[in-house]
Amino acid sequence: MKASPEQQRRLLDVQAIDTRMGRAAHKGRTLPERQQLAALADGYAAAREALHRTRSVVELSQAEITRLEDDVATVRARADRDSARLSTSTSAKEAVTLESELATLMRRAAELEEVTLVVMERLEVEDAAFRAAENLYNDLAAQRAELEHKIAAEMAVIAEQRAAAQVERDEVVRDIDSDLLALYEETRQRYGLGAAMLRNGVSEGSNMALTEADLSGIRQARPDEILFCKDSGCILVRTDESGL
């Protein structure tokens, strides 16, 4: 393939834009906030799990207290009925039965109330653990949200920069021969670099100085001949700064 020196030099403009876009993409992938977010991930997940676990424990104890209080209310209601019957009973046998049942109910109510107090004391400890877990989770969630907001803001700026660069690139490639551009794209995909300048005998694709034999071969090449960097594989573009 042949291409005029001017066409080849335009590849350097395209490569400069692609390099900027690549750096912008790399910056987006390596934002410090992404690393901070990743470092926060395990702690955040553990805090969320602890929050759910401690909340479940509290809810179970609250449900147990509600059940116990309902049981106490049921027992006391029955005791009240027995007490009322006892106060109006005229049968000695019935009175003995009611007094025995009433004593049993009062003992049962006392036992239930004692268990309720134990569960309430336990609930205080569980609720304190839940509040601590909630505070930790809220703190980490706030940090996470702030980092995500910063990432979104920085990515929006990067997206604008890349969009502007893409517009600039589209303008530049418009005047480049399609076959030459296809060669550039293929080379860039294969080697990561499409074109580089030969500056003062040094390939900017590899940052290596060419041997005198290589430079001699380049001097003998026609201006429209497309050359490649032996080390990096990219298209090597000659300019007035090549030192030939």
JORAFEN-V231520 format. One record per residue. N is the residue number from 1. RES is the residue in one letter. OMEGA is omega in whole degrees, 0 to 359 (* if undefined). D_LAST is the distance of its C-alpha to the last C-alpha in Angstrom with 1 decimal. Layout:
# JORAFEN-V231520
<<N	RES	OMEGA	D_LAST> <N	RES	OMEGA	D_LAST>>
This chain:
# JORAFEN-V231520
<<1	M	177	22.1> <2	K	176	19.9> <3	A	181	19.0> <4	S	178	17.5> <5	P	180	14.4> <6	E	178	17.0> <7	Q	179	19.2> <8	Q	180	16.6> <9	R	178	15.8> <10	R	177	19.6> <11	L	178	19.7> <12	L	177	18.2> <13	D	179	21.3> <14	V	181	23.6> <15	Q	179	22.3> <16	A	179	22.8> <17	I	179	26.3> <18	D	178	27.0> <19	T	178	26.1> <20	R	181	28.5> <21	M	178	31.1> <22	G	178	30.7> <23	R	178	31.1> <24	A	179	34.2> <25	A	179	35.7> <26	H	178	35.1> <27	K	179	36.8> <28	G	180	39.7> <29	R	187	40.2> <30	T	177	40.0> <31	L	178	42.1> <32	P	180	44.1> <33	E	177	47.2> <34	R	178	46.7> <35	Q	179	46.8> <36	Q	179	49.9> <37	L	178	51.5> <38	A	179	51.0> <39	A	182	52.5> <40	L	190	55.4> <41	A	183	56.0> <42	D	180	58.3> <43	G	179	60.3> <44	Y	180	60.7> <45	A	179	61.9> <46	A	179	64.3> <47	A	179	65.7> <48	R	179	66.2> <49	E	179	68.0> <50	A	178	70.1> <51	L	180	71.0> <52	H	182	72.2> <53	R	182	74.1> <54	T	177	75.9> <55	R	179	76.7> <56	S	179	78.3> <57	V	179	80.3> <58	V	182	81.6> <59	E	178	82.4> <60	L	179	84.4> <61	S	177	86.3> <62	Q	178	87.0> <63	A	179	88.3> <64	E	178	90.4> <65	I	178	92.0> <66	T	179	92.7> <67	R	180	94.4> <68	L	180	96.4> <69	E	176	97.5> <70	D	179	98.6> <71	D	178	100.5> <72	V	180	102.2> <73	A	180	103.1> <74	T	180	104.6> <75	V	182	106.6> <76	R	177	107.9> <77	A	178	108.8> <78	R	178	110.8> <79	A	178	112.4> <80	D	179	113.3> <81	R	178	115.0> <82	D	180	116.9> <83	S	179	117.9> <84	A	179	119.2> <85	R	181	121.2> <86	L	183	122.5> <87	S	181	123.8> <88	T	184	125.8> <89	S	177	126.8> <90	T	181	130.5> <91	S	181	130.1> <92	A	180	130.0> <93	K	179	128.2> <94	E	181	125.5> <95	A	179	125.1> <96	V	179	124.5> <97	T	181	121.9> <98	L	179	120.2> <99	E	179	120.2> <100	S	179	118.6> <101	E	180	116.0> <102	L	179	115.3> <103	A	178	114.8> <104	T	180	112.4> <105	L	180	110.5> <106	M	176	110.3> <107	R	180	109.0> <108	R	179	106.4> <109	A	180	105.3> <110	A	179	105.1> <111	E	180	103.0> <112	L	179	100.6> <113	E	178	100.3> <114	E	177	99.5> <115	V	179	96.8> <116	T	179	95.5> <117	L	179	95.2> <118	V	180	93.4> <119	V	178	90.9> <120	M	178	90.5> <121	E	177	89.7> <122	R	180	87.2> <123	L	179	85.7> <124	E	179	85.2> <125	V	180	83.0> <126	E	180	81.2> <127	D	177	80.7> <128	A	178	79.2> <129	A	178	76.7> <130	F	180	75.9> <131	R	178	75.3> <132	A	179	73.0> <133	A	180	71.1> <134	E	180	71.0> <135	N	180	69.7> <136	L	180	66.9> <137	Y	180	66.0> <138	N	179	66.0> <139	D	180	63.8> <140	L	178	61.2> <141	A	178	61.4> <142	A	177	60.7> <143	Q	181	57.7> <144	R	180	56.5> <145	A	179	57.0> <146	E	179	55.1> <147	L	179	52.1> <148	E	178	52.2> <149	H	179	52.4> <150	K	179	49.4> <151	I	180	47.4> <152	A	181	48.4> <153	A	181	47.5> <154	E	178	44.1> <155	M	177	43.4> <156	A	178	44.5> <157	V	180	41.9> <158	I	179	39.2> <159	A	178	40.4> <160	E	180	40.1> <161	Q	180	36.5> <162	R	178	35.6> <163	A	178	37.5> <164	A	179	35.7> <165	A	180	32.3> <166	Q	177	33.5> <167	V	179	34.4> <168	E	180	31.0> <169	R	180	29.4> <170	D	180	31.7> <171	E	183	30.7> <172	V	186	27.0> <173	V	181	27.4> <174	R	184	29.7> <175	D	180	27.0> <176	I	179	25.0> <177	D	186	25.8> <178	S	180	28.4> <179	D	179	26.9> <180	L	179	23.5> <181	L	178	25.4> <182	A	177	27.6> <183	L	178	24.7> <184	Y	182	23.4> <185	E	179	26.9> <186	E	180	27.5> <187	T	180	24.4> <188	R	178	25.4> <189	Q	184	29.0> <190	R	188	28.1> <191	Y	181	25.6> <192	G	180	26.4> <193	L	183	22.9> <194	G	184	21.9> <195	A	178	18.3> <196	A	181	15.7> <197	M	167	12.4> <198	L	184	9.3> <199	R	178	9.2> <200	N	176	7.5> <201	G	180	7.3> <202	V	176	10.8> <203	S	178	12.5> <204	E	174	15.0> <205	G	181	17.2> <206	S	186	18.0> <207	N	179	16.8> <208	M	176	15.7> <209	A	179	12.7> <210	L	178	11.3> <211	T	179	12.3> <212	E	178	10.5> <213	A	178	12.3> <214	D	180	11.1> <215	L	179	7.3> <216	S	178	8.6> <217	G	179	10.6> <218	I	180	8.2> <219	R	182	6.5> <220	Q	182	10.2> <221	A	178	11.3> <222	R	181	12.8> <223	P	182	11.9> <224	D	179	15.3> <225	E	180	15.1> <226	I	182	15.8> <227	L	180	14.1> <228	F	175	15.8> <229	C	183	15.4> <230	K	184	17.4> <231	D	184	19.1> <232	S	180	20.1> <233	G	183	20.3> <234	C	176	19.0> <235	I	182	16.9> <236	L	186	13.2> <237	V	178	12.0> <238	R	176	8.7> <239	T	177	9.0> <240	D	181	8.1> <241	E	185	8.1> <242	S	179	5.6> <243	G	180	3.8> <244	L	*	0.0>>
